[in-house]
Amino acid sequence: PPEKLQPANPRPLLLYASLLEKRGQKDAALQNLVRLKRESIGYGPGTLYYADFLLRNGKPKESLKVLQFLINRPDLLEGMQRAEAFAVAARTFETLGMLPQALRFANAAYRDHFNKEEMEDLLFRVKSKIPSFRDTYSIIVEGRKNEKNKVLERALSLYIKAIEKNRNDPMPRSEEHTSELQSHLNLVCRL
């Protein structure tokens, strides 16, 4: 049993938990992550992985508690890890229906994360659930799906529709919002 083992280096324990999860042994992975948290609470990457693990396994409230610990101690994570923590927090808040917080963290993740396309998808998905953005961003999300499935004609028409909707919307939009739409249209036109 894990409780009878000597305290371990957190990196191999995290790797082992990750491998167990990939092999479908979620209970064993959870057991190792709980041990990692108990023995190395100050190991930020392990704590972040634990929060993400909880979220992926349908426990967003527990994940949020772990993330709050990390958010209160930003020095436990370095730059890219912090950006990943923002992304996990955005997905957690989105799952819990806390959309303003999800949007805030999705924006932070988009700014700093290395995978801009994945973070853009997250940001657009969150915005598509917020009433003030819903119509335009729902169209963009659908357009991105078509773009990824190589249905470029449909993607192009959806992006144009989103731009037109944005222009006709009585609620003023920021330049950033308009440039996001324009950049997707330009990308599809290049393809």
Salt bridges, closest charged atoms under 4 A:
GLU21 OE1 - ARG56 NH2 2.67
GLU39 OE2 - ARG35 NE 2.77
ASP52 OD2 - ARG56 NH1 2.63
ASP52 OD1 - ARG91 NH2 3.40
GLU84 OE2 - ARG91 NH2 3.77
GLU84 OE1 - HIS113 NE2 2.61
GLU94 OE2 - ARG125 NE 2.76
GLU94 OE2 - LYS129 NZ 2.64
GLU117 OE2 - LYS148 NZ 3.83
GLU120 OE1 - ARG144 NH1 2.90
GLU120 OE1 - HIS184 NE2 3.53
ASP121 OD1 - ARG144 NE 2.35
ASP121 OD2 - LYS148 NZ 2.19
ASP135 OD2 - LYS165 NZ 3.86
GLU142 OE2 - ARG154 NH2 2.93
GLU164 OE2 - ARG167 NH1 2.89
ASP169 OD2 - ARG173 NH2 2.81
GLU180 OE2 - LYS127 NZ 3.57
